[in-house]
Amino acid sequence: MRVFKATYRDRQGRTRESARWYVEIRDHLETVRRMRGFTDRKVSEEFGRNVERLVDCRRGGVAPDAALMRWVESLPPAQHDRLTALGLLNPDRVAAGKPLSEHLHDFAKFLRDRGNTEKHVRLVSMRAQKAIEGCGFVQWTDITADKVMAYLDALRAGGEGIGAQTFNFYLQAVKQFCRFMVKTRRASESPLVGVEGLNVRTDRRHDRRALTVDELRRLLDVTRNGAKHHGMTGPERAMLYKLAVETGLRAGELRSLTKASFHLDTARPSVTVSAAYSKNRTEADIPLKADMAEELRPFLASRLPNAPAFSVPQKAYEMFRTDLEAGGIPYVDEAGRVADFHSLRHTFITNLVTSGVNPKVAQALARHSDIKLTMDRYTHLLLDEKRKGLDALPDLSSAPESRAATGTDGRGVLAFCLASEGRESDIPGDQVRQTETEGQVRPEGVQTAGEGVLAGVEGGTPGAIRTRDLRFRKPPLYPTELRAQPRGQSSECTTQGRTDRR
């Protein structure tokens, strides 16, 4: 490598040096190449050393490392184009010399080739393009996290007034585009790594609710007898709604079903959703209830195998809202939650959980990767379910007066001790008397310390309850086999019991 300043003659014939330094290297073809550097000699030398590293990678057939790629991305477009022309850079894998509009076009093709639906491709590409153009990004090196967040914050505060969920959708689209750039080795790293979205719980703009059983029955009855609208007859719409609320299938998944998707003539009827239309891009085999399979057999009998099972319109939510109004079911409840077509999926999962289905089973039927999504977002406890939970609490309205005094239902300490050992009290009820001073119930023969001499010991702890029966004074020291003896035999067995324990 040689770094030098070029000389030239001006119009007056005088020899002059160029303002910039030039770098001369030998490329992978052993051809001497001269490239324009910078006005600073050290920066030009660093440029030459990095170009030599690119030559070594080209000769060895290996990809440049992340540090070298970051340096390439920081180059001015003119120098980047020069390295590309020399064959040291792959134009398809480097972002610096290509406008973002071309990368966005490749991004849409990448999503399409991955098996995503055309609707999904258009939606994600549109969001990424809108955010990138709104920020004024032209080259890959223009993208910064601060500018992206500032633009999305302006959308929230501006005329569009997007919610937190929409904010996250736009951010997710741009981050997905940046990951595409890294994955296809067009860039070394994403400038949006570590950027997090908003907490959607604090700003729910379209919170759904689950329909009650009465609302579902009313909806199906009204729809089944309703007129044709949105390209579907009343019985067809009723069958669609019932299938959605018993399987949790989304509108797009229902739209993709054909007659061949249903397996009704087996012991375990089911319906299959292909991976191209499933949200998690995995083929799903959904079980069907037996009565649902019986209703579907005549419904699908006249259709061709590859014909659509339902003529679901693109705006299924409008069709569903029309049927809600016909059934007198409010679209928005008192809490501001809405009941749209996707609410049928919320209703399906809510009915599973409130019916006592194991949460892991509900998660599997919902095809969720996270059980928190199943239990938090899609499970809605109805008012009746909350009342049942309250009914399970203990009754604290009243308690017997004796229980409040001693906690032993008025039977005294002796009865309480016997009950703790699983035995019945042998003290007659008329021998239980009330202590007027302390308001306690105790059996005859039981004294409080301070009322007299107890078992040869004078005094005691004031307020404490004592008994002369060793079985209750010191149960751990009394042999178990002797505890069941009548009280009359306890005194003569005490000495023997102590001897046996020794």
Buried (B, 14 or more C-beta within 10 A) or exposed (E): EEBBBEEEEEEEEEEEEBEEBBBBBEBBEEEEBEBBBBEEEEEBBBBBEBBBBBBEBBEEEEEBEEEBBBBBBEBEEEBBBBBBEBBBBEEEBBBBBBEBEEBBEBBBEBBBEEEBBEEBBBBBBBBBBBBBBBBEBEBBBEBEBEBBBEBBEEBBEEEEEBBBBBBBBBBBBBBBBBBBBBEBBBBBEBBBEEBEBBEBEEBEEEBBBBBBEEBBEBBBEBBBEBEEBBEBBBBBBBBBBBBBBBBBBBBBBBBBBBBBBBBBEEEEBBBBBBEEBBBEBEEBEBBBEEEBBEBBEEBBEEBEEEEBBBEBBEEBBEBBBBBBEBBEBEBEEEEEBBBBBBBBBBBBBBBBBBEEBEEEEBBEBBBBEEBEBBBEBBBBEBEEEEEEEEEEEEEEEEEEEBEEBBEBEBBBBBBBBBBEEEEEBEBEEEEBEEEEEEEBBBBEEBBBBBEEEBEEEEEBEEEEBBBBBBBBEEEEEBBEEBBEBEEEEBEEBBEEBEEEEE
